[in-house]
Structures are given as C-alpha cells and as structure tokens.
Amino acid sequence: MPKRILQGTVTSAQTVTVSVERRFTHPVLKKTIRKSKKYRAHDPQDTFKVGDVVRIQECAPISKTKRWEVIAE
C-alpha cells in the first residue's frame, strides 16, 4: 500500500506540527465545509519555520506522537 502524502502549514517548529486543511461538501446541507487536523512530523535538520507550506509522508512510528516525516517544501 502506498504511503499517504499530505500538504499543510507549519504551526510549530520544535517538533514540526503541520495543520492540514480539507474541504468537502456537507451531504445534507450541500455547503462547503473546512476542517483542519494537526499532525506531528519529524524534521531531523530543523529547517522549517512557522508559516512554511510543507508536504508530509507517513512513516514508521518515531516517538509516541510522531508518525509522519517532512519530505519537501
């Protein structure tokens, strides 16, 4: 199975926290809804700052909360 790749904005730079927003149409109201979710990602070189748009990819668990790694900007 291929690894998922998501794109989002860095909200914290210590352990890179990436906020990923998705849009979908509500099934009953037919209104576009925005939902966001935060993912903690591994950045070994500590190169990304708050506000950067990055891509993250699934990986094996690195710590208790980190299951993603930053792959590109």
N, C-alpha and C positions, 0 to 999 in steps of 0.2 A: 504494500500500500504506500502511495507517495506521501511525503511529508507536507503538512499544510504550511502555506506561506501567507502571512497577513501583513498589512501595511497600516501604520499608525504614527502617532506623535509621541515623542518622549516627554513624560511629565515629571520624572525624577531621574537624576543622573547617577546616584550612588550605585544601587542595583538598578539597571535601566528598567523603568516602568513605562510600558507603552500603552497608550489609550487607543483602542481600535474602535472605530465607529461603523455601524452598519445601518443601512436604510432598508425598510421594507414596507409594503402596503398592508394595512390592517385588514384582516379578512372580512370583517363585518362593516366597519366604518369607511373603508376604501380611502383612508387617509394615510399619507406617508409619515412613518414614524422613524425617529432616530434613536438608536440605543447604542451605548458605549460600554466597553468592558476593558478592564486593565489586565495586562499580562506582564509578568516579571521576566526579564530576559537577561542572558549572560553576555557581557561585553568585556572580554579579557584585556583589551588595550585601553579601555576607559576613554574612548574617543568621542562619544556622543554627548551632546549637551541638551538641556531643556529646550523644547521647541523644534528639534530636528525631526524630519519625517524619515522614518526608517522602515525596513522590512525585517520581519522576524520569522524564524522557521522552527518547527517542532524538533526536539532532540530528546535524548535520554535524560532522566532527572539529574540535575546538577546539585540541587540542595532541596530543602523542604518545600520551597515555593517556586523554584526556577525550573521550568520545563521547556523553555524557548531560548534561542540564541539569535543575536543580531547578525544578519548576513550582509546587508547593504544599506546604502542611503538612497 
